[in-house]
């Protein structure tokens, strides 16, 4: 990407964010809410304190990986809408394995992460196999299996893994027992949930960016997604590459669940992972399915996620307004106002 195109891309992001905040401010004013209070809390929850920015990075971590999971499948022409369900399964696998197996510290961390990745891969396998063997539309199968994953994990926890109190009674929340301390990812500070999972997320995304952009495998995946007939005649095993990419996508989604379990929740908690998969899809789409762009996109959505929690706690403004800002940002980004402005300017110049 040259300097000119990079400037245009950054301008597109900034303008979309400004449009989203401007419209949100107009909505606030019409409802009688103080705009300055909203903007002040938004700034404070982002960079107002060092701990605020750490919380932004905490939310950036799962968004980065879930966006990568969607991106890898999209590279070969698949829309893996089942990232959400694969995250749930990965989280449960990680929670159960790390609680049942008493392992040394480093090994416990590794086994828990691998268990989560295996869970996501296993949950993606039926969809990948059906798409490869019978050409079944992956959008339908992955989307439907999300609901199955949410329900089956709750069922399994209630039936077999439900946490108990000290007195032996059951608790109201659908959650497993806490994982072993050896399997817990270290945190940066007790005042933030940010943990070493950030390094794992950045490393995995960086490796994926290198493979997709610099290696033959990445070229093959791109060829399979953009020109499958050309790829086939070039000797690339199209069906196999698509199948492999789908499974890798599921494994990375399972990694998200494992990092949430071992880094933040320390157990599987039903309902705690809602929308992580779908938000990751938005991260990938806003990044235009570019692994490098995932970092900026995930950071922005991490800001919105953290702001939503803070606003609901310290102001009378509805936290749903952040959802409105997110929607407006995506709409403004998709509309590409920069391109419209440039076309208008060129048309007037040519007159």
One Martini backbone bead per residue (centre of mass of N, CA, C, O) as a GRO file, in nm:
protein
  351
    1UNK     BB    1   0.092   0.038   0.027
    2UNK     BB    2   0.075   0.353  -0.039
    3UNK     BB    3   0.066   0.670   0.077
    4UNK     BB    4  -0.199   0.758  -0.059
    5UNK     BB    5  -0.384   0.515   0.017
    6UNK     BB    6  -0.338   0.540   0.321
    7UNK     BB    7  -0.463   0.821   0.353
    8UNK     BB    8  -0.744   0.749   0.247
    9UNK     BB    9  -0.807   0.528   0.455
   10UNK     BB   10  -0.778   0.701   0.710
   11UNK     BB   11  -0.988   0.914   0.626
   12UNK     BB   12  -1.225   0.718   0.619
   13UNK     BB   13  -1.225   0.648   0.919
   14UNK     BB   14  -1.243   0.930   1.041
   15UNK     BB   15  -1.503   1.026   0.899
   16UNK     BB   16  -1.684   0.801   1.006
   17UNK     BB   17  -1.648   0.872   1.307
   18UNK     BB   18  -1.753   1.163   1.292
   19UNK     BB   19  -2.035   1.097   1.188
   20UNK     BB   20  -2.121   0.918   1.422
   21UNK     BB   21  -2.084   1.134   1.650
   22UNK     BB   22  -2.265   1.354   1.531
   23UNK     BB   23  -2.532   1.198   1.526
   24UNK     BB   24  -2.529   1.120   1.826
   25UNK     BB   25  -2.539   1.413   1.929
   26UNK     BB   26  -2.815   1.481   1.804
   27UNK     BB   27  -2.969   1.268   1.961
   28UNK     BB   28  -2.904   1.374   2.242
   29UNK     BB   29  -3.022   1.658   2.207
   30UNK     BB   30  -3.317   1.562   2.147
   31UNK     BB   31  -3.322   1.410   2.449
   32UNK     BB   32  -3.154   1.599   2.668
   33UNK     BB   33  -2.861   1.531   2.662
   34UNK     BB   34  -2.535   1.569   2.752
   35UNK     BB   35  -2.279   1.597   2.534
   36UNK     BB   36  -2.025   1.652   2.709
   37UNK     BB   37  -2.055   1.402   2.887
   38UNK     BB   38  -2.029   1.191   2.668
   39UNK     BB   39  -1.749   1.281   2.551
   40UNK     BB   40  -1.594   1.262   2.818
   41UNK     BB   41  -1.639   0.959   2.872
   42UNK     BB   42  -1.522   0.862   2.605
   43UNK     BB   43  -1.236   0.971   2.660
   44UNK     BB   44  -1.182   0.843   2.941
   45UNK     BB   45  -1.238   0.535   2.839
   46UNK     BB   46  -0.973   0.552   2.653
   47UNK     BB   47  -0.733   0.797   2.759
   48UNK     BB   48  -0.765   0.908   3.057
   49UNK     BB   49  -0.625   0.638   3.147
   50UNK     BB   50  -0.425   0.371   3.162
   51UNK     BB   51  -0.656   0.168   3.235
   52UNK     BB   52  -0.843   0.235   3.000
   53UNK     BB   53  -0.652   0.135   2.774
   54UNK     BB   54  -0.632  -0.154   2.879
   55UNK     BB   55  -0.934  -0.214   2.833
   56UNK     BB   56  -0.927  -0.178   2.532
   57UNK     BB   57  -0.723  -0.412   2.487
   58UNK     BB   58  -0.902  -0.630   2.605
   59UNK     BB   59  -1.118  -0.603   2.367
   60UNK     BB   60  -0.925  -0.634   2.125
   61UNK     BB   61  -0.837  -0.929   2.146
   62UNK     BB   62  -1.101  -1.086   2.053
   63UNK     BB   63  -1.153  -0.913   1.796
   64UNK     BB   64  -0.898  -0.987   1.641
   65UNK     BB   65  -0.950  -1.299   1.624
   66UNK     BB   66  -1.243  -1.304   1.516
   67UNK     BB   67  -1.166  -1.148   1.261
   68UNK     BB   68  -0.961  -1.359   1.159
   69UNK     BB   69  -1.156  -1.596   1.132
   70UNK     BB   70  -1.329  -1.463   0.912
   71UNK     BB   71  -1.105  -1.391   0.707
   72UNK     BB   72  -0.998  -1.671   0.629
   73UNK     BB   73  -1.263  -1.770   0.507
   74UNK     BB   74  -1.300  -1.529   0.306
   75UNK     BB   75  -1.048  -1.587   0.123
   76UNK     BB   76  -1.218  -1.861   0.004
   77UNK     BB   77  -1.545  -1.773   0.009
   78UNK     BB   78  -1.626  -1.781   0.308
   79UNK     BB   79  -1.899  -1.752   0.559
   80UNK     BB   80  -1.826  -1.747   0.898
   81UNK     BB   81  -2.105  -1.735   1.118
   82UNK     BB   82  -1.977  -1.945   1.357
   83UNK     BB   83  -1.785  -1.804   1.562
   84UNK     BB   84  -1.958  -1.793   1.812
   85UNK     BB   85  -1.988  -2.102   1.861
   86UNK     BB   86  -1.679  -2.164   1.862
   87UNK     BB   87  -1.623  -2.001   2.116
   88UNK     BB   88  -1.796  -2.160   2.312
   89UNK     BB   89  -1.660  -2.434   2.277
   90UNK     BB   90  -1.372  -2.342   2.347
   91UNK     BB   91  -1.436  -2.249   2.634
   92UNK     BB   92  -1.533  -2.521   2.747
   93UNK     BB   93  -1.288  -2.693   2.688
   94UNK     BB   94  -1.089  -2.524   2.854
   95UNK     BB   95  -1.236  -2.539   3.131
   96UNK     BB   96  -1.239  -2.848   3.165
   97UNK     BB   97  -0.941  -2.927   3.122
   98UNK     BB   98  -0.814  -2.720   3.340
   99UNK     BB   99  -0.976  -2.860   3.579
  100UNK     BB  100  -0.907  -3.171   3.552
  101UNK     BB  101  -0.602  -3.105   3.483
  102UNK     BB  102  -0.305  -3.141   3.665
  103UNK     BB  103  -0.070  -2.899   3.574
  104UNK     BB  104   0.176  -2.736   3.487
  105UNK     BB  105   0.185  -2.416   3.407
  106UNK     BB  106   0.268  -2.416   3.102
  107UNK     BB  107   0.108  -2.670   3.020
  108UNK     BB  108  -0.171  -2.568   3.105
  109UNK     BB  109  -0.187  -2.336   2.907
  110UNK     BB  110  -0.146  -2.499   2.646
  111UNK     BB  111  -0.377  -2.707   2.677
  112UNK     BB  112  -0.609  -2.500   2.693
  113UNK     BB  113  -0.565  -2.372   2.415
  114UNK     BB  114  -0.579  -2.633   2.245
  115UNK     BB  115  -0.864  -2.711   2.337
  116UNK     BB  116  -1.006  -2.464   2.220
  117UNK     BB  117  -0.918  -2.508   1.925
  118UNK     BB  118  -1.044  -2.789   1.900
  119UNK     BB  119  -1.336  -2.701   1.949
  120UNK     BB  120  -1.363  -2.509   1.706
  121UNK     BB  121  -1.288  -2.718   1.489
  122UNK     BB  122  -1.511  -2.926   1.547
  123UNK     BB  123  -1.749  -2.721   1.492
  124UNK     BB  124  -1.653  -2.664   1.188
  125UNK     BB  125  -1.643  -2.938   1.039
  126UNK     BB  126  -1.935  -2.995   0.935
  127UNK     BB  127  -1.946  -2.744   0.750
  128UNK     BB  128  -1.696  -2.809   0.580
  129UNK     BB  129  -1.790  -3.090   0.481
  130UNK     BB  130  -2.059  -3.009   0.349
  131UNK     BB  131  -1.933  -2.807   0.149
  132UNK     BB  132  -1.738  -3.013   0.012
  133UNK     BB  133  -1.932  -3.265  -0.048
  134UNK     BB  134  -2.237  -3.094  -0.113
  135UNK     BB  135  -2.252  -2.770  -0.119
  136UNK     BB  136  -2.329  -2.642   0.140
  137UNK     BB  137  -2.432  -2.366   0.285
  138UNK     BB  138  -2.244  -2.202   0.529
  139UNK     BB  139  -2.438  -1.988   0.637
  140UNK     BB  140  -2.651  -2.179   0.751
  141UNK     BB  141  -2.485  -2.377   0.927
  142UNK     BB  142  -2.332  -2.171   1.106
  143UNK     BB  143  -2.575  -2.015   1.215
  144UNK     BB  144  -2.728  -2.258   1.346
  145UNK     BB  145  -2.485  -2.357   1.531
  146UNK     BB  146  -2.492  -2.130   1.732
  147UNK     BB  147  -2.746  -2.216   1.888
  148UNK     BB  148  -2.643  -2.495   1.962
  149UNK     BB  149  -2.396  -2.407   2.124
  150UNK     BB  150  -2.536  -2.242   2.345
  151UNK     BB  151  -2.725  -2.477   2.441
  152UNK     BB  152  -2.519  -2.715   2.483
  153UNK     BB  153  -2.339  -2.579   2.692
  154UNK     BB  154  -2.556  -2.535   2.906
  155UNK     BB  155  -2.635  -2.831   2.933
  156UNK     BB  156  -2.358  -2.952   3.011
  157UNK     BB  157  -2.316  -2.785   3.262
  158UNK     BB  158  -2.578  -2.864   3.419
  159UNK     BB  159  -2.519  -3.184   3.403
  160UNK     BB  160  -2.171  -3.197   3.457
  161UNK     BB  161  -2.024  -2.880   3.534
  162UNK     BB  162  -2.146  -2.757   3.773
  163UNK     BB  163  -2.108  -2.546   4.008
  164UNK     BB  164  -2.019  -2.532   4.354
  165UNK     BB  165  -2.043  -2.488   4.668
  166UNK     BB  166  -1.914  -2.542   4.973
  167UNK     BB  167  -2.196  -2.697   5.065
  168UNK     BB  168  -2.298  -2.837   4.773
  169UNK     BB  169  -2.453  -2.640   4.625
  170UNK     BB  170  -2.611  -2.470   4.390
  171UNK     BB  171  -2.603  -2.231   4.142
  172UNK     BB  172  -2.747  -1.997   3.930
  173UNK     BB  173  -2.520  -1.993   3.751
  174UNK     BB  174  -2.396  -2.094   3.437
  175UNK     BB  175  -2.114  -2.265   3.564
  176UNK     BB  176  -1.806  -2.347   3.616
  177UNK     BB  177  -1.543  -2.422   3.752
  178UNK     BB  178  -1.255  -2.318   3.827
  179UNK     BB  179  -0.962  -2.300   3.719
  180UNK     BB  180  -0.653  -2.357   3.735
  181UNK     BB  181  -0.394  -2.153   3.823
  182UNK     BB  182  -0.191  -2.261   3.599
  183UNK     BB  183  -0.408  -2.162   3.355
  184UNK     BB  184  -0.362  -1.865   3.410
  185UNK     BB  185  -0.333  -1.570   3.275
  186UNK     BB  186  -0.143  -1.311   3.297
  187UNK     BB  187  -0.151  -0.995   3.430
  188UNK     BB  188  -0.069  -0.654   3.444
  189UNK     BB  189  -0.317  -0.570   3.637
  190UNK     BB  190  -0.565  -0.555   3.888
  191UNK     BB  191  -0.722  -0.305   3.719
  192UNK     BB  192  -0.716  -0.520   3.479
  193UNK     BB  193  -0.805  -0.772   3.227
  194UNK     BB  194  -0.547  -0.763   3.102
  195UNK     BB  195  -0.348  -1.000   2.918
  196UNK     BB  196  -0.140  -1.230   2.753
  197UNK     BB  197  -0.342  -1.263   2.512
  198UNK     BB  198  -0.241  -1.025   2.344
  199UNK     BB  199   0.020  -1.157   2.236
  200UNK     BB  200  -0.121  -1.390   2.095
  201UNK     BB  201  -0.299  -1.225   1.904
  202UNK     BB  202  -0.071  -1.068   1.763
  203UNK     BB  203   0.095  -1.311   1.668
  204UNK     BB  204  -0.121  -1.455   1.500
  205UNK     BB  205  -0.183  -1.215   1.311
  206UNK     BB  206   0.105  -1.176   1.204
  207UNK     BB  207   0.136  -1.455   1.081
  208UNK     BB  208  -0.109  -1.438   0.895
  209UNK     BB  209  -0.010  -1.192   0.735
  210UNK     BB  210   0.244  -1.330   0.624
  211UNK     BB  211   0.112  -1.573   0.485
  212UNK     BB  212  -0.098  -1.410   0.308
  213UNK     BB  213   0.134  -1.200   0.182
  214UNK     BB  214   0.423  -1.402   0.141
  215UNK     BB  215   0.302  -1.678   0.077
  216UNK     BB  216   0.185  -1.936  -0.106
  217UNK     BB  217  -0.065  -1.997   0.059
  218UNK     BB  218  -0.189  -1.715   0.035
  219UNK     BB  219  -0.213  -1.714  -0.271
  220UNK     BB  220  -0.399  -1.961  -0.290
  221UNK     BB  221  -0.633  -1.851  -0.123
  222UNK     BB  222  -0.688  -1.606  -0.302
  223UNK     BB  223  -0.739  -1.763  -0.563
  224UNK     BB  224  -0.976  -1.933  -0.458
  225UNK     BB  225  -1.162  -1.682  -0.389
  226UNK     BB  226  -1.138  -1.513  -0.676
  227UNK     BB  227  -1.030  -1.778  -0.879
  228UNK     BB  228  -1.111  -2.097  -0.893
  229UNK     BB  229  -1.056  -2.180  -1.190
  230UNK     BB  230  -0.767  -2.082  -1.205
  231UNK     BB  231  -0.664  -2.248  -0.965
  232UNK     BB  232  -0.727  -2.525  -1.083
  233UNK     BB  233  -0.550  -2.490  -1.350
  234UNK     BB  234  -0.284  -2.438  -1.157
  235UNK     BB  235  -0.301  -2.685  -0.929
  236UNK     BB  236  -0.500  -2.610  -0.710
  237UNK     BB  237  -0.659  -2.740  -0.424
  238UNK     BB  238  -0.949  -2.609  -0.368
  239UNK     BB  239  -1.111  -2.786  -0.168
  240UNK     BB  240  -0.882  -2.820   0.039
  241UNK     BB  241  -0.828  -2.520   0.103
  242UNK     BB  242  -1.111  -2.454   0.204
  243UNK     BB  243  -1.119  -2.662   0.429
  244UNK     BB  244  -0.868  -2.563   0.585
  245UNK     BB  245  -0.961  -2.271   0.634
  246UNK     BB  246  -1.210  -2.343   0.800
  247UNK     BB  247  -1.059  -2.486   1.033
  248UNK     BB  248  -0.879  -2.247   1.111
  249UNK     BB  249  -1.109  -2.060   1.181
  250UNK     BB  250  -1.219  -2.235   1.414
  251UNK     BB  251  -0.959  -2.240   1.586
  252UNK     BB  252  -0.945  -1.931   1.636
  253UNK     BB  253  -1.217  -1.912   1.773
  254UNK     BB  254  -1.139  -2.106   2.006
  255UNK     BB  255  -0.913  -1.921   2.112
  256UNK     BB  256  -1.095  -1.704   2.220
  257UNK     BB  257  -1.231  -1.880   2.438
  258UNK     BB  258  -0.970  -1.956   2.589
  259UNK     BB  259  -0.876  -1.664   2.663
  260UNK     BB  260  -1.129  -1.592   2.825
  261UNK     BB  261  -1.104  -1.819   3.033
  262UNK     BB  262  -0.785  -1.779   3.115
  263UNK     BB  263  -0.791  -1.444   3.139
  264UNK     BB  264  -1.093  -1.359   3.269
  265UNK     BB  265  -1.311  -1.578   3.383
  266UNK     BB  266  -1.207  -1.880   3.485
  267UNK     BB  267  -1.462  -1.978   3.321
  268UNK     BB  268  -1.767  -2.098   3.225
  269UNK     BB  269  -2.013  -1.855   3.101
  270UNK     BB  270  -2.320  -1.809   3.033
  271UNK     BB  271  -2.344  -1.525   2.810
  272UNK     BB  272  -2.036  -1.393   2.803
  273UNK     BB  273  -1.998  -1.428   2.458
  274UNK     BB  274  -2.174  -1.238   2.331
  275UNK     BB  275  -2.098  -1.107   2.002
  276UNK     BB  276  -1.799  -1.173   1.932
  277UNK     BB  277  -1.834  -1.289   1.646
  278UNK     BB  278  -1.995  -1.054   1.511
  279UNK     BB  279  -1.787  -0.833   1.577
  280UNK     BB  280  -1.559  -0.965   1.415
  281UNK     BB  281  -1.694  -0.935   1.142
  282UNK     BB  282  -1.688  -0.625   1.147
  283UNK     BB  283  -1.387  -0.593   1.171
  284UNK     BB  284  -1.320  -0.728   0.899
  285UNK     BB  285  -1.493  -0.549   0.711
  286UNK     BB  286  -1.359  -0.277   0.789
  287UNK     BB  287  -1.070  -0.404   0.705
  288UNK     BB  288  -1.112  -0.545   0.425
  289UNK     BB  289  -0.974  -0.821   0.473
  290UNK     BB  290  -0.716  -0.708   0.637
  291UNK     BB  291  -0.478  -0.803   0.860
  292UNK     BB  292  -0.365  -0.518   0.922
  293UNK     BB  293  -0.646  -0.370   0.962
  294UNK     BB  294  -0.735  -0.521   1.223
  295UNK     BB  295  -0.597  -0.349   1.437
  296UNK     BB  296  -0.758  -0.085   1.398
  297UNK     BB  297  -1.042  -0.204   1.411
  298UNK     BB  298  -1.020  -0.341   1.692
  299UNK     BB  299  -0.953  -0.083   1.846
  300UNK     BB  300  -1.211   0.071   1.786
  301UNK     BB  301  -1.411  -0.146   1.902
  302UNK     BB  302  -1.282  -0.139   2.182
  303UNK     BB  303  -1.367   0.146   2.247
  304UNK     BB  304  -1.674   0.098   2.226
  305UNK     BB  305  -1.699  -0.129   2.433
  306UNK     BB  306  -1.585   0.026   2.679
  307UNK     BB  307  -1.777   0.271   2.662
  308UNK     BB  308  -2.041   0.119   2.710
  309UNK     BB  309  -1.977   0.038   3.005
  310UNK     BB  310  -1.918   0.320   3.126
  311UNK     BB  311  -2.177   0.476   3.051
  312UNK     BB  312  -2.375   0.283   3.214
  313UNK     BB  313  -2.233   0.365   3.502
  314UNK     BB  314  -2.190   0.715   3.491
  315UNK     BB  315  -2.461   0.758   3.328
  316UNK     BB  316  -2.785   0.835   3.171
  317UNK     BB  317  -2.691   0.712   2.925
  318UNK     BB  318  -2.738   0.498   2.691
  319UNK     BB  319  -2.550   0.226   2.580
  320UNK     BB  320  -2.691   0.204   2.294
  321UNK     BB  321  -2.548   0.444   2.158
  322UNK     BB  322  -2.295   0.285   2.075
  323UNK     BB  323  -2.444   0.112   1.871
  324UNK     BB  324  -2.516   0.350   1.694
  325UNK     BB  325  -2.228   0.437   1.633
  326UNK     BB  326  -2.144   0.175   1.499
  327UNK     BB  327  -2.355   0.179   1.272
  328UNK     BB  328  -2.277   0.456   1.154
  329UNK     BB  329  -1.987   0.387   1.090
  330UNK     BB  330  -2.042   0.156   0.892
  331UNK     BB  331  -2.214   0.318   0.696
  332UNK     BB  332  -2.003   0.537   0.635
  333UNK     BB  333  -1.786   0.343   0.537
  334UNK     BB  334  -1.951   0.207   0.308
  335UNK     BB  335  -2.011   0.481   0.155
  336UNK     BB  336  -1.757   0.642   0.106
  337UNK     BB  337  -1.702   0.971   0.128
  338UNK     BB  338  -1.427   1.009  -0.004
  339UNK     BB  339  -1.506   0.914  -0.289
  340UNK     BB  340  -1.731   1.120  -0.330
  341UNK     BB  341  -1.555   1.373  -0.301
  342UNK     BB  342  -1.351   1.307  -0.527
  343UNK     BB  343  -1.555   1.286  -0.760
  344UNK     BB  344  -1.672   1.570  -0.731
  345UNK     BB  345  -1.405   1.723  -0.769
  346UNK     BB  346  -1.335   1.608  -1.052
  347UNK     BB  347  -1.593   1.699  -1.199
  348UNK     BB  348  -1.547   2.006  -1.153
  349UNK     BB  349  -1.262   2.019  -1.283
  350UNK     BB  350  -1.360   1.919  -1.579
  351UNK     BB  351  -1.551   2.175  -1.645
   0.00000   0.00000   0.00000
